[in-house]
């Protein structure tokens, strides 16, 4: 089982959509969290330890994770989906973007690939 963690700012729209899309896929378990202390579910060390692969929605989310959890992230696969906060929860366009990008990225071994 591969554990996927989806991260956005407030854990209200994008990351919960990622979790919903991937939580019932064979071979995967999914969670979501937010980088803001006011997130519906704020990210914590246990989330990072649990995750095999972490998907952030924007580069700023990776920067926030690295600022707070650099040691825990040292051996984690981190990917940036580059999805702006322009969608509602389970928006069909958002579902399609997450599905396509995550599927493609799971085939690669790049780490922290949203640093530009």
N, CA, C and O atoms as a GROMACS GRO file, in nm:
protein
  464
    1UNK      N    1   0.085  -0.118   0.000
    1UNK     CA    2   0.000   0.000   0.000
    1UNK      C    3   0.090   0.125   0.000
    1UNK      O    4   0.180   0.136   0.082
    2UNK      N    5   0.064   0.216  -0.091
    2UNK     CA    6   0.137   0.342  -0.099
    2UNK      C    7   0.052   0.452  -0.038
    2UNK      O    8  -0.063   0.471  -0.078
    3UNK      N    9   0.108   0.524   0.059
    3UNK     CA   10   0.035   0.632   0.127
    3UNK      C   11   0.061   0.764   0.059
    3UNK      O   12   0.175   0.809   0.049
    4UNK      N   13  -0.046   0.828   0.011
    4UNK     CA   14  -0.038   0.956  -0.059
    4UNK      C   15  -0.094   1.066   0.028
    4UNK      O   16  -0.204   1.053   0.082
    5UNK      N   17  -0.019   1.175   0.044
    5UNK     CA   18  -0.064   1.290   0.121
    5UNK      C   19  -0.078   1.409   0.027
    5UNK      O   20   0.017   1.446  -0.043
    6UNK      N   21  -0.196   1.469   0.026
    6UNK     CA   22  -0.225   1.587  -0.056
    6UNK      C   23  -0.230   1.709   0.035
    6UNK      O   24  -0.296   1.709   0.139
    7UNK      N   25  -0.159   1.816  -0.006
    7UNK     CA   26  -0.145   1.934   0.079
    7UNK      C   27  -0.178   2.061   0.002
    7UNK      O   28  -0.129   2.083  -0.109
    8UNK      N   29  -0.262   2.144   0.063
    8UNK     CA   30  -0.287   2.279   0.012
    8UNK      C   31  -0.284   2.373   0.133
    8UNK      O   32  -0.229   2.336   0.237
    9UNK      N   33  -0.340   2.490   0.123
    9UNK     CA   34  -0.331   2.585   0.234
    9UNK      C   35  -0.430   2.555   0.345
    9UNK      O   36  -0.391   2.532   0.460
   10UNK      N   37  -0.559   2.556   0.312
   10UNK     CA   38  -0.661   2.545   0.417
   10UNK      C   39  -0.731   2.410   0.421
   10UNK      O   40  -0.822   2.390   0.502
   11UNK      N   41  -0.691   2.317   0.336
   11UNK     CA   42  -0.748   2.183   0.336
   11UNK      C   43  -0.900   2.186   0.323
   11UNK      O   44  -0.972   2.118   0.395
   12UNK      N   45  -0.945   2.267   0.227
   12UNK     CA   46  -1.089   2.277   0.206
   12UNK      C   47  -1.133   2.235   0.066
   12UNK      O   48  -1.242   2.181   0.050
   13UNK      N   49  -1.050   2.260  -0.036
   13UNK     CA   50  -1.094   2.235  -0.173
   13UNK      C   51  -1.001   2.140  -0.249
   13UNK      O   52  -1.042   2.029  -0.284
   14UNK      N   53  -0.879   2.183  -0.273
   14UNK     CA   54  -0.789   2.105  -0.358
   14UNK      C   55  -0.739   1.976  -0.292
   14UNK      O   56  -0.754   1.868  -0.349
   15UNK      N   57  -0.680   1.986  -0.174
   15UNK     CA   58  -0.624   1.865  -0.114
   15UNK      C   59  -0.732   1.764  -0.075
   15UNK      O   60  -0.709   1.644  -0.092
   16UNK      N   61  -0.849   1.805  -0.024
   16UNK     CA   62  -0.953   1.704   0.001
   16UNK      C   63  -1.003   1.638  -0.128
   16UNK      O   64  -1.045   1.522  -0.126
   17UNK      N   65  -0.998   1.712  -0.239
   17UNK     CA   66  -1.035   1.652  -0.367
   17UNK      C   67  -0.933   1.545  -0.404
   17UNK      O   68  -0.971   1.436  -0.447
   18UNK      N   69  -0.805   1.574  -0.388
   18UNK     CA   70  -0.701   1.474  -0.413
   18UNK      C   71  -0.721   1.350  -0.328
   18UNK      O   72  -0.710   1.238  -0.378
   19UNK      N   73  -0.751   1.371  -0.202
   19UNK     CA   74  -0.776   1.258  -0.113
   19UNK      C   75  -0.896   1.176  -0.161
   19UNK      O   76  -0.889   1.054  -0.167
   20UNK      N   77  -1.004   1.243  -0.196
   20UNK     CA   78  -1.124   1.173  -0.241
   20UNK      C   79  -1.100   1.095  -0.370
   20UNK      O   80  -1.151   0.984  -0.387
   21UNK      N   81  -1.023   1.153  -0.461
   21UNK     CA   82  -0.996   1.088  -0.590
   21UNK      C   83  -0.911   0.962  -0.571
   21UNK      O   84  -0.933   0.863  -0.640
   22UNK      N   85  -0.814   0.966  -0.479
   22UNK     CA   86  -0.718   0.856  -0.466
   22UNK      C   87  -0.742   0.760  -0.351
   22UNK      O   88  -0.676   0.657  -0.344
   23UNK      N   89  -0.834   0.790  -0.261
   23UNK     CA   90  -0.848   0.705  -0.143
   23UNK      C   91  -0.906   0.568  -0.171
   23UNK      O   92  -0.887   0.476  -0.091
   24UNK      N   93  -0.974   0.551  -0.280
   24UNK     CA   94  -1.034   0.420  -0.310
   24UNK      C   95  -0.965   0.347  -0.424
   24UNK      O   96  -1.018   0.248  -0.476
   25UNK      N   97  -0.848   0.394  -0.465
   25UNK     CA   98  -0.773   0.327  -0.571
   25UNK      C   99  -0.698   0.209  -0.512
   25UNK      O  100  -0.641   0.218  -0.404
   26UNK      N  101  -0.699   0.100  -0.583
   26UNK     CA  102  -0.629  -0.020  -0.537
   26UNK      C  103  -0.481   0.010  -0.517
   26UNK      O  104  -0.416   0.068  -0.604
   27UNK      N  105  -0.429  -0.030  -0.403
   27UNK     CA  106  -0.288  -0.013  -0.375
   27UNK      C  107  -0.251   0.121  -0.314
   27UNK      O  108  -0.133   0.146  -0.287
   28UNK      N  109  -0.349   0.208  -0.291
   28UNK     CA  110  -0.321   0.341  -0.238
   28UNK      C  111  -0.410   0.373  -0.120
   28UNK      O  112  -0.524   0.329  -0.111
   29UNK      N  113  -0.354   0.450  -0.030
   29UNK     CA  114  -0.427   0.510   0.080
   29UNK      C  115  -0.400   0.659   0.070
   29UNK      O  116  -0.288   0.698   0.039
   30UNK      N  117  -0.499   0.744   0.097
   30UNK     CA  118  -0.481   0.888   0.080
   30UNK      C  119  -0.532   0.965   0.200
   30UNK      O  120  -0.630   0.928   0.265
   31UNK      N  121  -0.463   1.074   0.227
   31UNK     CA  122  -0.501   1.172   0.330
   31UNK      C  123  -0.479   1.311   0.272
   31UNK      O  124  -0.414   1.328   0.169
   32UNK      N  125  -0.535   1.410   0.340
   32UNK     CA  126  -0.509   1.548   0.301
   32UNK      C  127  -0.491   1.633   0.426
   32UNK      O  128  -0.537   1.599   0.534
   33UNK      N  129  -0.422   1.746   0.407
   33UNK     CA  130  -0.396   1.839   0.517
   33UNK      C  131  -0.364   1.976   0.458
   33UNK      O  132  -0.341   1.990   0.338
   34UNK      N  133  -0.363   2.076   0.545
   34UNK     CA  134  -0.333   2.212   0.502
   34UNK      C  135  -0.215   2.270   0.576
   34UNK      O  136  -0.186   2.230   0.690
   35UNK      N  137  -0.146   2.364   0.514
   35UNK     CA  138  -0.028   2.426   0.575
   35UNK      C  139  -0.065   2.539   0.671
   35UNK      O  140   0.017   2.577   0.754
   36UNK      N  141  -0.184   2.591   0.662
   36UNK     CA  142  -0.228   2.700   0.750
   36UNK      C  143  -0.267   2.645   0.887
   36UNK      O  144  -0.325   2.537   0.897
   37UNK      N  145  -0.236   2.720   0.993
   37UNK     CA  146  -0.282   2.677   1.125
   37UNK      C  147  -0.434   2.680   1.135
   37UNK      O  148  -0.492   2.621   1.227
   38UNK      N  149  -0.499   2.748   1.042
   38UNK     CA  150  -0.645   2.757   1.039
   38UNK      C  151  -0.707   2.657   0.942
   38UNK      O  152  -0.827   2.664   0.913
   39UNK      N  153  -0.627   2.565   0.893
   39UNK     CA  154  -0.676   2.463   0.799
   39UNK      C  155  -0.780   2.374   0.867
   39UNK      O  156  -0.780   2.358   0.989
   40UNK      N  157  -0.867   2.318   0.786
   40UNK     CA  158  -0.965   2.222   0.838
   40UNK      C  159  -0.893   2.109   0.909
   40UNK      O  160  -0.937   2.062   1.014
   41UNK      N  161  -0.782   2.065   0.852
   41UNK     CA  162  -0.696   1.963   0.914
   41UNK      C  163  -0.551   2.008   0.893
   41UNK      O  164  -0.493   1.981   0.788
   42UNK      N  165  -0.492   2.076   0.992
   42UNK     CA  166  -0.353   2.123   0.978
   42UNK      C  167  -0.256   2.006   0.970
   42UNK      O  168  -0.272   1.905   1.039
   43UNK      N  169  -0.156   2.021   0.886
   43UNK     CA  170  -0.055   1.916   0.871
   43UNK      C  171   0.031   1.908   0.997
   43UNK      O  172   0.056   2.008   1.063
   44UNK      N  173   0.075   1.789   1.027
   44UNK     CA  174   0.162   1.768   1.142
   44UNK      C  175   0.266   1.662   1.112
   44UNK      O  176   0.261   1.599   1.006
   45UNK      N  177   0.360   1.641   1.203
   45UNK     CA  178   0.466   1.543   1.182
   45UNK      C  179   0.414   1.403   1.152
   45UNK      O  180   0.472   1.331   1.071
   46UNK      N  181   0.306   1.363   1.217
   46UNK     CA  182   0.252   1.228   1.196
   46UNK      C  183   0.207   1.209   1.051
   46UNK      O  184   0.220   1.099   0.996
   47UNK      N  185   0.154   1.314   0.989
   47UNK     CA  186   0.112   1.305   0.848
   47UNK      C  187   0.232   1.279   0.758
   47UNK      O  188   0.226   1.195   0.668
   48UNK      N  189   0.340   1.350   0.783
   48UNK     CA  190   0.459   1.336   0.700
   48UNK      C  191   0.522   1.199   0.720
   48UNK      O  192   0.565   1.135   0.624
   49UNK      N  193   0.529   1.153   0.844
   49UNK     CA  194   0.582   1.019   0.870
   49UNK      C  195   0.500   0.913   0.800
   49UNK      O  196   0.554   0.816   0.747
   50UNK      N  197   0.368   0.929   0.799
   50UNK     CA  198   0.275   0.832   0.739
   50UNK      C  199   0.293   0.826   0.587
   50UNK      O  200   0.285   0.718   0.528
   51UNK      N  201   0.317   0.940   0.524
   51UNK     CA  202   0.317   0.950   0.378
   51UNK      C  203   0.439   0.886   0.312
   51UNK      O  204   0.551   0.900   0.360
   52UNK      N  205   0.414   0.816   0.203
   52UNK     CA  206   0.522   0.770   0.116
   52UNK      C  207   0.551   0.875   0.009
   52UNK      O  208   0.666   0.897  -0.029
   53UNK      N  209   0.445   0.939  -0.039
   53UNK     CA  210   0.456   1.042  -0.142
   53UNK      C  211   0.369   1.160  -0.100
   53UNK      O  212   0.255   1.142  -0.057
   54UNK      N  213   0.424   1.281  -0.111
   54UNK     CA  214   0.352   1.402  -0.075
   54UNK      C  215   0.333   1.487  -0.200
   54UNK      O  216   0.428   1.516  -0.273
   55UNK      N  217   0.208   1.527  -0.222
   55UNK     CA  218   0.174   1.614  -0.335
   55UNK      C  219   0.128   1.748  -0.280
   55UNK      O  220   0.030   1.754  -0.205
   56UNK      N  221   0.197   1.855  -0.316
   56UNK     CA  222   0.154   1.990  -0.279
   56UNK      C  223   0.091   2.054  -0.402
   56UNK      O  224   0.123   2.019  -0.516
   57UNK      N  225   0.002   2.147  -0.378
   57UNK     CA  226  -0.068   2.209  -0.489
   57UNK      C  227   0.012   2.323  -0.554
   57UNK      O  228   0.000   2.346  -0.674
   58UNK      N  229   0.094   2.393  -0.474
   58UNK     CA  230   0.171   2.506  -0.524
   58UNK      C  231   0.310   2.505  -0.459
   58UNK      O  232   0.327   2.446  -0.353
   59UNK      N  233   0.408   2.570  -0.522
   59UNK     CA  234   0.542   2.576  -0.463
   59UNK      C  235   0.544   2.633  -0.321
   59UNK      O  236   0.626   2.592  -0.239
   60UNK      N  237   0.455   2.728  -0.291
   60UNK     CA  238   0.454   2.787  -0.156
   60UNK      C  239   0.424   2.681  -0.050
   60UNK      O  240   0.470   2.694   0.064
   61UNK      N  241   0.349   2.579  -0.085
   61UNK     CA  242   0.320   2.473   0.012
   61UNK      C  243   0.445   2.391   0.042
   61UNK      O  244   0.469   2.352   0.156
   62UNK      N  245   0.524   2.364  -0.061
   62UNK     CA  246   0.650   2.292  -0.040
   62UNK      C  247   0.742   2.376   0.048
   62UNK      O  248   0.806   2.322   0.140
   63UNK      N  249   0.751   2.504   0.022
   63UNK     CA  250   0.838   2.591   0.101
   63UNK      C  251   0.795   2.591   0.248
   63UNK      O  252   0.880   2.588   0.337
   64UNK      N  253   0.666   2.593   0.272
   64UNK     CA  254   0.617   2.590   0.411
   64UNK      C  255   0.649   2.457   0.477
   64UNK      O  256   0.686   2.454   0.594
   65UNK      N  257   0.634   2.348   0.404
   65UNK     CA  258   0.667   2.217   0.460
   65UNK      C  259   0.816   2.208   0.492
   65UNK      O  260   0.855   2.161   0.598
   66UNK      N  261   0.899   2.253   0.400
   66UNK     CA  262   1.043   2.246   0.421
   66UNK      C  263   1.087   2.335   0.537
   66UNK      O  264   1.181   2.301   0.609
   67UNK      N  265   1.020   2.447   0.556
   67UNK     CA  266   1.055   2.536   0.667
   67UNK      C  267   1.023   2.472   0.802
   67UNK      O  268   1.095   2.494   0.900
   68UNK      N  269   0.916   2.395   0.807
   68UNK     CA  270   0.875   2.338   0.934
   68UNK      C  271   0.915   2.194   0.959
   68UNK      O  272   0.919   2.149   1.073
   69UNK      N  273   0.944   2.120   0.851
   69UNK     CA  274   0.965   1.975   0.865
   69UNK      C  275   1.082   1.923   0.781
   69UNK      O  276   1.074   1.813   0.727
   70UNK      N  277   1.187   2.000   0.768
   70UNK     CA  278   1.298   1.964   0.679
   70UNK      C  279   1.352   1.824   0.707
   70UNK      O  280   1.372   1.746   0.613
   71UNK      N  281   1.376   1.790   0.832
   71UNK     CA  282   1.433   1.658   0.864
   71UNK      C  283   1.338   1.545   0.827
   71UNK      O  284   1.381   1.442   0.775
   72UNK      N  285   1.210   1.564   0.853
   72UNK     CA  286   1.113   1.458   0.822
   72UNK      C  287   1.096   1.439   0.671
   72UNK      O  288   1.060   1.330   0.626
   73UNK      N  289   1.122   1.543   0.595
   73UNK     CA  290   1.104   1.537   0.450
   73UNK      C  291   1.226   1.483   0.376
   73UNK      O  292   1.220   1.460   0.255
   74UNK      N  293   1.335   1.462   0.447
   74UNK     CA  294   1.463   1.428   0.384
   74UNK      C  295   1.455   1.310   0.287
   74UNK      O  296   1.521   1.312   0.184
   75UNK      N  297   1.376   1.210   0.318
   75UNK     CA  298   1.370   1.091   0.232
   75UNK      C  299   1.232   1.068   0.173
   75UNK      O  300   1.198   0.956   0.135
   76UNK      N  301   1.154   1.173   0.165
   76UNK     CA  302   1.019   1.162   0.109
   76UNK      C  303   1.017   1.207  -0.036
   76UNK      O  304   1.093   1.294  -0.077
   77UNK      N  305   0.930   1.146  -0.113
   77UNK     CA  306   0.905   1.194  -0.249
   77UNK      C  307   0.808   1.310  -0.238
   77UNK      O  308   0.700   1.298  -0.180
   78UNK      N  309   0.847   1.423  -0.295
   78UNK     CA  310   0.765   1.545  -0.293
   78UNK      C  311   0.740   1.589  -0.436
   78UNK      O  312   0.833   1.599  -0.517
   79UNK      N  313   0.616   1.616  -0.465
   79UNK     CA  314   0.581   1.661  -0.600
   79UNK      C  315   0.486   1.780  -0.592
   79UNK      O  316   0.397   1.785  -0.508
   80UNK      N  317   0.507   1.875  -0.681
   80UNK     CA  318   0.418   1.990  -0.692
   80UNK      C  319   0.325   1.970  -0.811
   80UNK      O  320   0.370   1.945  -0.923
   81UNK      N  321   0.196   1.981  -0.786
   81UNK     CA  322   0.098   1.963  -0.893
   81UNK      C  323   0.074   2.092  -0.971
   81UNK      O  324   0.011   2.090  -1.076
   82UNK      N  325   0.122   2.204  -0.919
   82UNK     CA  326   0.102   2.336  -0.984
   82UNK      C  327  -0.045   2.358  -1.020
   82UNK      O  328  -0.079   2.388  -1.134
   83UNK      N  329  -0.130   2.344  -0.920
   83UNK     CA  330  -0.274   2.367  -0.938
   83UNK      C  331  -0.314   2.487  -0.853
   83UNK      O  332  -0.308   2.483  -0.730
   84UNK      N  333  -0.354   2.594  -0.921
   84UNK     CA  334  -0.393   2.718  -0.852
   84UNK      C  335  -0.524   2.698  -0.777
   84UNK      O  336  -0.599   2.604  -0.803
   85UNK      N  337  -0.550   2.787  -0.685
   85UNK     CA  338  -0.671   2.781  -0.601
   85UNK      C  339  -0.789   2.841  -0.678
   85UNK      O  340  -0.846   2.942  -0.637
   86UNK      N  341  -0.824   2.779  -0.788
   86UNK     CA  342  -0.930   2.829  -0.876
   86UNK      C  343  -1.048   2.734  -0.889
   86UNK      O  344  -1.133   2.753  -0.976
   87UNK      N  345  -1.055   2.633  -0.805
   87UNK     CA  346  -1.155   2.528  -0.822
   87UNK      C  347  -1.233   2.504  -0.694
   87UNK      O  348  -1.186   2.534  -0.584
   88UNK      N  349  -1.352   2.452  -0.710
   88UNK     CA  350  -1.433   2.409  -0.597
   88UNK      C  351  -1.402   2.263  -0.567
   88UNK      O  352  -1.342   2.193  -0.650
   89UNK      N  353  -1.441   2.217  -0.450
   89UNK     CA  354  -1.424   2.077  -0.412
   89UNK      C  355  -1.491   1.986  -0.516
   89UNK      O  356  -1.607   2.006  -0.550
   90UNK      N  357  -1.416   1.889  -0.563
   90UNK     CA  358  -1.462   1.789  -0.659
   90UNK      C  359  -1.507   1.848  -0.794
   90UNK      O  360  -1.584   1.784  -0.867
   91UNK      N  361  -1.460   1.967  -0.826
   91UNK     CA  362  -1.485   2.026  -0.959
   91UNK      C  363  -1.433   1.925  -1.062
   91UNK      O  364  -1.320   1.878  -1.048
   92UNK      N  365  -1.510   1.892  -1.164
   92UNK     CA  366  -1.465   1.792  -1.262
   92UNK      C  367  -1.330   1.826  -1.326
   92UNK      O  368  -1.251   1.735  -1.353
   93UNK      N  369  -1.303   1.953  -1.349
   93UNK     CA  370  -1.173   1.993  -1.405
   93UNK      C  371  -1.060   1.965  -1.305
   93UNK      O  372  -0.953   1.918  -1.344
   94UNK      N  373  -1.085   1.994  -1.178
   94UNK     CA  374  -0.987   1.968  -1.073
   94UNK      C  375  -0.962   1.818  -1.058
   94UNK      O  376  -0.847   1.776  -1.046
   95UNK      N  377  -1.066   1.740  -1.060
   95UNK     CA  378  -1.054   1.594  -1.051
   95UNK      C  379  -0.967   1.542  -1.166
   95UNK      O  380  -0.878   1.460  -1.146
   96UNK      N  381  -0.994   1.590  -1.287
   96UNK     CA  382  -0.918   1.546  -1.404
   96UNK      C  383  -0.771   1.587  -1.394
   96UNK      O  384  -0.682   1.508  -1.426
   97UNK      N  385  -0.744   1.711  -1.349
   97UNK     CA  386  -0.606   1.758  -1.333
   97UNK      C  387  -0.530   1.673  -1.232
   97UNK      O  388  -0.419   1.628  -1.258
   98UNK      N  389  -0.591   1.652  -1.116
   98UNK     CA  390  -0.525   1.575  -1.011
   98UNK      C  391  -0.500   1.433  -1.058
   98UNK      O  392  -0.391   1.379  -1.040
   99UNK      N  393  -0.600   1.372  -1.119
   99UNK     CA  394  -0.585   1.235  -1.167
   99UNK      C  395  -0.471   1.223  -1.266
   99UNK      O  396  -0.386   1.135  -1.254
  100UNK      N  397  -0.468   1.311  -1.365
  100UNK     CA  398  -0.364   1.305  -1.469
  100UNK      C  399  -0.225   1.333  -1.413
  100UNK      O  400  -0.130   1.261  -1.443
  101UNK      N  401  -0.213   1.438  -1.332
  101UNK     CA  402  -0.081   1.476  -1.281
  101UNK      C  403  -0.026   1.374  -1.183
  101UNK      O  404   0.092   1.339  -1.189
  102UNK      N  405  -0.110   1.325  -1.093
  102UNK     CA  406  -0.063   1.228  -0.994
  102UNK      C  407  -0.026   1.098  -1.063
  102UNK      O  408   0.078   1.038  -1.032
  103UNK      N  409  -0.108   1.053  -1.156
  103UNK     CA  410  -0.077   0.930  -1.230
  103UNK      C  411   0.059   0.942  -1.298
  103UNK      O  412   0.140   0.849  -1.291
  104UNK      N  413   0.083   1.054  -1.363
  104UNK     CA  414   0.210   1.076  -1.432
  104UNK      C  415   0.327   1.081  -1.333
  104UNK      O  416   0.431   1.019  -1.357
  105UNK      N  417   0.311   1.154  -1.224
  105UNK     CA  418   0.420   1.170  -1.128
  105UNK      C  419   0.452   1.042  -1.052
  105UNK      O  420   0.567   1.022  -1.012
  106UNK      N  421   0.355   0.957  -1.031
  106UNK     CA  422   0.382   0.831  -0.962
  106UNK      C  423   0.472   0.740  -1.045
  106UNK      O  424   0.530   0.646  -0.992
  107UNK      N  425   0.484   0.770  -1.173
  107UNK     CA  426   0.572   0.692  -1.261
  107UNK      C  427   0.715   0.743  -1.259
  107UNK      O  428   0.803   0.683  -1.320
  108UNK      N  429   0.740   0.855  -1.189
  108UNK     CA  430   0.875   0.912  -1.182
  108UNK      C  431   0.930   0.900  -1.042
  108UNK      O  432   0.857   0.869  -0.948
  109UNK      N  433   1.058   0.923  -1.027
  109UNK     CA  434   1.123   0.918  -0.897
  109UNK      C  435   1.175   1.055  -0.854
  109UNK      O  436   1.255   1.062  -0.761
  110UNK      N  437   1.132   1.163  -0.919
  110UNK     CA  438   1.181   1.295  -0.884
  110UNK      C  439   1.140   1.334  -0.743
  110UNK      O  440   1.028   1.306  -0.700
  111UNK      N  441   1.230   1.397  -0.671
  111UNK     CA  442   1.199   1.447  -0.537
  111UNK      C  443   1.202   1.597  -0.540
  111UNK      O  444   1.286   1.657  -0.608
  112UNK      N  445   1.109   1.660  -0.467
  112UNK     CA  446   1.099   1.805  -0.456
  112UNK      C  447   1.104   1.870  -0.594
  112UNK      O  448   1.181   1.963  -0.617
  113UNK      N  449   1.020   1.820  -0.684
  113UNK     CA  450   1.026   1.866  -0.822
  113UNK      C  451   0.950   1.996  -0.849
  113UNK      O  452   0.931   2.032  -0.965
  114UNK      N  453   0.906   2.065  -0.746
  114UNK     CA  454   0.839   2.193  -0.774
  114UNK      C  455   0.924   2.311  -0.734
  114UNK      O  456   0.876   2.425  -0.731
  115UNK      N  457   1.049   2.288  -0.703
  115UNK     CA  458   1.139   2.399  -0.679
  115UNK      C  459   1.181   2.456  -0.813
  115UNK      O  460   1.245   2.387  -0.892
  116UNK      N  461   1.146   2.578  -0.837
  116UNK     CA  462   1.181   2.640  -0.965
  116UNK      C  463   1.262   2.765  -0.943
  116UNK      O  464   1.300   2.831  -1.039
   0.00000   0.00000   0.00000
